[in-house]
């Protein structure tokens, strides 16, 4: 029997990837809120989103309750949005909103694939078109009224969808990279291209969770670290 290659086998569990993503995200937000002129902090932070997006797809694949999974994501999206809107004074949608949309699309298309009937297929396609209009068109229509934007935008929302239906790991990585290209282009920032380095730890993913159950770590850590960083920024002013 042919031996598994180093990449195919992998050495990083989803827990390890989650910790890497949390650390790089924290570094990114420290740079964004506290030290905007320190470029390397933002560069390191580019690794966080692709890893989180990949793990969102994996979470949807292995969850025992799809309904509970998406309800949890929506609940935290609402809580974080209240915090962010008050702190930032705009309607920049937090990453939970993007991932909640991702999960809704994943479950809709998963249902369409399994049921293979016209209503399910039409619903999934309609949702995709609706999300595209919401995330690509609506911010431009409202730009003279209110600052509305979605973190990582439409292509950020469909990245987990592509990974979910990607099949084997190499195909998932390829599709992840494909989705990252328009994200980098639309962001119009040179440092965004550093997000491709996230494919390195993702390539080392062994598709195992690890010993600890860190399922809700991201949900609670995200709003908590944002609040702490914002409080520090207020103190330092």
N, C-alpha and C positions, 0 to 999 in steps of 0.2 A: 504494500500500500504506500502511495506517495505521501511523504511527510508534508505537514502544513508549513507554509512559509512564515517568516517572522511577522509580517503584516497581517496575514490571514489569521494567525493564532492570537496575536494581541497580548498586551501585558497590563493594560489599564482597564479597570472596572468603571462602571458608570458612576460610582461614588467618587473615584479618583478624578474623573473628568468633571464632575460637578464641583469638586473642591477647586480644581484649576480654574474653572469658569467663574466661581465666586470670588476668588482672589484677584483675577485679572479684571473683573467687573468693578470690584472695590477700588482697585488702583485707578481705573478709568474715571470713576466718579470723583475720586479725590482730586484728580487732575482737572476735571470739568468744573467742579464747584470751588475748589480751594486754590489750585495752582494752574490756571488755564495757559500760562506761558511755558509750562514744563511739558514739552512735546512728547517725551518718552513715556510719560504716564498714560497719555491717550493712545500711543502706539501699542503698548502692552494690553490696553483695554480692548483692542480690536479682536482679540482672541475669544472674548467671552460670548458674543452673540452666536457665532456658528456652532459652538459647543452646546449652548443651551438649546438652540433650535433643533439640533440633532437629537438631543436627549428628550425633547418634547415629543418627537416622533416615536422614539423608543418607549416612552411612557405610555403613549396612546396604544402602542402595539401590545404591551404586556398588562395594561390595567384590567382589573377584574370588573370594574363598573365604569363604563364609558360616561354614563350620566353623571355620576358623582365626580368624575375626573374633570369634566368641563364646568360643572357647577362650582367646584372649588376654584378653578382658574378665573371664572367670571367674578366670583365674590372678591378675590384678592385684587383683581383688576379694578373694581369699583373703589375698594378701600384705598389702594395706591393712587388712583386718579384724583380722589379728593385731596390727598396729601400733596401730590405734585401740583395740582391746579392752584391750590392756596399758596404754595411756596413759590411757584414760578410765575403765577399771574397770567397763564395762558392755557390753551387746551391741547398742549402737546400730550398725545396719548402715551401712557407708559407701556413698557414691554409686555406686561400681562395682557393688555388689550390686544396687541399683535398676536400673542400666543393663543388667546381665547378664540380669535378668528381662525387661527391655524387649526386648532382642535375641532372647531365646528366644521371646517372644510374636510378634514380627515375623516370624521365620523360620517359625514354626508356621502363622501365618495366611497368609503368602505361599505356603507349600506347599499349604495348603487351597484358596486361590484358583486356583492354577495347575493342581492335579490335579483339583479339583472332584469328589472321591469321598468317600463317607461316612466311612471311617476317618480321613482327613486333617481333615475338618471337625469330627468328634467330638473328635479329639485337640486341635485348636486351642481349641475351646470349653471342653473339660475343663481345659486349661491355664489359660485365663482365669479360670474359676471357682476353680481351685486357688490361683492367685495372689491372687485377691480374699480367699479364706479365710485364706491365709497372712499377708497384709499388713494386713488389716483386723481379723480376729478373733483370731489367735494372740497378738499383743501384749497384748490385754485379758485373755485366759485365763491368761497367765503373769505378769501385773503384780504379783502378790503373791509371786512366786518370783524373778523376774529382770527387769531393765529391758531389754526387747527392743523395738526400733523400727526402721523402715526410713526412710532419708532421703527425704523428699518422698512417701513412702507409695505407696498403690495408684495414685492418679491421676498421681503422678510417673512411675510405671512405664508407664502406658498412654499418656502424652503422646507419646513417640516413635512408638508404634504408630499413633496417630491421624494424626500428621504423615506417616508413611510411606505411608499409604493416602489421603492428603489430595488428591492430584491436583495442581492448579495452586497457585501460591504463595499467592494470596489465600485459598484454601480451607485450606491448611496453617496459615496465620496465624490464621484464624478458629478452627480446631480446637485449635490451641495455646492460644489465649485461653480457649476453653471448658474445657479441662483445668486451666487455672490457677485458675479460680474455686473449685472444691472444695478445691484445695490451699491457697488463701488462707483459706478458711473453716475448714478442719480444723486449720490451723496456729494459729488463734486469736491472731494477732499483727497489729497494724495495719501494721507495716512490710512484711509479706509482699506487700501489694497493690502495692508498688513494682515487683514482678517484671514487671508489664505494660509497663513502659518498655523491657523487652528486645525487645518486638515492633517497636520503631523500627529498631534495627540489623538485625533479622531481615527487615524489610520491604525493606531495602536490599541484601539478599543477591542476588548475581548468578548463583548456582548454579555457580560455578567454583571450583576448588581454589586457584589461585594458583601462583606459580612454584616455591616451596619445598615439599618433602614433609614436613609436620609431623604425619604420621599418628600417630606414637607419642609426641608431645610431652606430651599430656595424661596418658597412662599413666604416664610416668616423673615428670612434674612433680608430680602430685598427692601421692603418698606422700612425695616428697622435701621439698616445701614444708611438709607437715604435721609431719614430723620436725624440721625446722629451727625452725619456730614453737614447737613443744612444748619443744625444748631451750632456746630463748630464754625461754620462760615459766618454766621451772625455774630458770634463772639469775637471773631477776628476782624470784623469790620471796624 
